[in-house]
Amino acid sequence: MTTTEPRTVLISGASRGIGRAIAERLLAEGHRLSLGVRNPQALRGTSLDPEGSAQQARRLLVHPYEASDPASAAAWVKASAARFGGFDSVIHCAGLFSRAPLLFADGQEQEIEQLWQVNLMGPWWLTRAAWPQLAAHGQGRVVVLVSMSGKRSKGRLAAYTASKFALMGLCQTMRNEGWEQGIRVSAICPGWVNTAMAAAVTAIPREAMTQPQDLASLTAELLRLPNSCVPFELAVNCSLEN
């Protein structure tokens, strides 16, 4: 049995790519959304503009959020709880990509550190700040856009892969910590997705990649499922992997 009750959802990285597709889908389905983005002005005049209609003004909050800053996570959580009287779901879409290899060049240390701050610590800080709200609901949800790079290593993307393996480990621990409180965690692990992050990929046509809207459909279904059958890990492939 699925639930059709609207949820109140925090979505990071909602200004573009997968995060934006998820936000558009959930808004269309009637959920209340708090969007954490680096530049709130970037959503002015779009389908995610709170001033777009009276209905959107009631169901949509756009708040500045910097994934590498724990104080930013705390401020966003506080503002969201105050605006909607609480919330029950968090979807982590903010992330960085890096091609830094194992034998990285001198000077790439800062790039690697930023990758860890955003890809690992960002979800950690935000989940930590949101935890009391999730636990109070009894059927809280945490959805994390990890990557197939959090399950296996291909090529030479050492820094990115390491950050995503660490994020997958964090997801497993979130699941352990939240189980008895009714919090269900799902790690979505796609391969190449047709977003700006895959702009340099030429081996797979754009139309053959996983589309952001399809990941949005999967995420919407995760929010509907009851606690008894929420999957932890969803591997989403656009090409065959052994």
Beta strands, then each sheet from edge to edge (+ up, - down):
strand 1: 8-12
strand 2: 32-37
strand 3: 60-64
strand 4: 89-92
strand 5: 141-145
strand 6: 184-190
strand 7: 233-236
sheet 1: 3+ 2+ 1+ 4+ 5+ 6+ 7+
end
